[in-house]
Structures are given as C-alpha cells and as structure tokens.
Amino acid sequence: MEHRQLKEIDFEALQLKQSEAEKIVGESTSYWKDAWRRFKKNKLALFGIIIILLLGVMAIIGGPISGQNYYENSLLEANQAPSAEHWFGTDNLGRDVFSRTWYGAQISLFIGLMAALIDLVIGVIWGAIAGFFGGKVDEILMRIADVLYGVPYLLVVILLLVVLPQNLWTLIIAMTITGWINMARIVRGQVMQLRSEEFVMASKSLGASNGRLLIKHLIPNTLGPILVTLTLTIPSAIFTESFLSFLGIGVQAPLASWGTMSSDALPALQYYPNQLFFPAIFICITMLAFNVVGDGMRDALDPNER
C-alpha cells in the first residue's frame, strides 16, 4: 500500500480567538467537592446515610408515636405478640417493646457517638503532637500508647465498671480509656508525612508557630482519614456497649439499651423470639449502616481515586 506524504493543504487551522484558546473547559472543583461527587456515586453509602438519619429520627419520635411508655409494666400484658396496640409486642414484665426499642436507640446511639467523639479529641491531639515534634516526644507518647494498647481492652472496661459507680458516663469513660489509640496512630502517621511538605516549610519561614501549623495546616489536611476512622469507631462503640449490657455490666435499670433488651429477652428466646429479634436486628442495621458509610467515605476521600 502506497503512503501519500501529507502536505500543508491537508490540514485546516482552527479559527479560535486567544481568549477562547486559553479558556478552561472543565469546571474547577475543590478536594471536598470532588470527594462529595464521588461519594454520591456510591449508592450503598448513600443508603447507609438514609438509614442512620431514619434511626436518629425514630429514636426521638418512636416512643411518643406509639402512645406507650417504655417503663410502664403490667404483668397482665406480659409476653404478648406484636399487635395493633403493641406494635413489637411486650416483654416479660408487660412493657411495650416498640417504645423500649427506640428509647434504647437513644441510649445506644448516645454512648456510641460520645465514645467516638472522645476518641476523636484525645486521638487527634495525641497523634498530632507525636507526629509533629517527633524524636523523644514521639517516643514517649507512643510508648505510653503501646503500653495501654497491650492491656486487654475488655479487662480494663470490666474493671472500671466494677470499681466505679455504674452509670452512662462511667461506661463511656471505660470504653474510651484505650479506644483513642487507633485514632492517634492514624493521625501521627499522616502528620509525619505532611510535616516535610513545602506548604509547612513556607509557613515556618513566615513565622507561623507550632500551634498554628498544627491547627491551621496539618490537622485539616488529615480530616479524610480522621472522618473515616470516626465513622468506623461509632458502630464499634455501639457493639461494645450492647455486649457489656448483655453481660449485665453496662447500662443499668431503669435505663434501657439494645444490649439490656437482648439480655432480658434471651431466657425466653424459645417461646418469645420477637423480644430478642427487634433489638438484635437494629444493632445489626446500625452497625451495617455506619460501616458502609465509612467505606464510602474512605473511597471518596482517597486521593489515589481522583
């Protein structure tokens, strides 16, 4: 096959003005806008957010809309199946399971959120200081974290709950006494990577203090991993609370949580399975929703996926 040599006449110049030639066609987006755009494409993560919002709303209005109180008991109505009057049935003391389920949601979600927020504050401060200063400061802080991490988590929680008065804040403190270590390690690693970046060196040359560097530059640039870790910490805290309450060392009467409801329903599981089914299914749904949201955020905030 013969190849013809191309000549100037074979090409046609585009008639563009200088302003049109230099025009940026694509819309410029920030890091967070781009992350939100990619997050919206994850239908499962969006579904998880909807589930979390619904659980939060029902935790507030679920009890009142049923017309029943979570604490009123009547042995004459004990162990009833779901009906028009008691939508989820009643427990062994005649208390309405529907209202107790949503009151328990308030307690479980409160404990999970507070434990995660305390882990967030302690872990970010601890990890940021260790990663930024390095050297002996990093060595001391991380060795303390390693010692605490080496102590069995469940043992620490049980000991504190046995020694201290059993209430919600004791439970939260017991859960967070070593729960912040994972957050601290993640923040430390991110800060150690960022502290040698050019924008940090430029801020130093302009006289920025160490506190300003941490608050204005380093910590904001680690928000992606921090948010992902936070969303995965919440379901872990909810499950831990449910497990401890199931063992009888968590939330105490007259308060109720999904864990205490599961514990109360276990002896009658063979005859009244609905009493265990509802709190157990909501524990599973909540953990699943937070986990899929965390996975979606991790994918959306990953710079390698841009």
Buried (B, 14 or more C-beta within 10 A) or exposed (E): EEEEEEEEEEEEEEEEEEEEEEEEEEEEEEEEEBBEEBBEEBEEBBBBBEBBEEBEEBBEEBBEEBEBBBBEBEEEBBBBEBEEEBBBBBBBBBBBBBBBBBBBBBBBBBBBBBBBBBBBEBBBBBBBBBBBBBEEEBEEBBEBBEEBBEEEBEEBBBEBBEEEEBEBEBBBBBBBBBBBBBBBBBBBBBBBEBBEEEEBEEBBEEEBEEEEBBEEBBBEBBBBBBBBBBBBBBBBBBBBBBBBBBEEBBBBEEBBBBBBBBBBBEEBEEEBEBBBBBBBEBBEBBBBBBBBBBBBBBBBBBEEEE
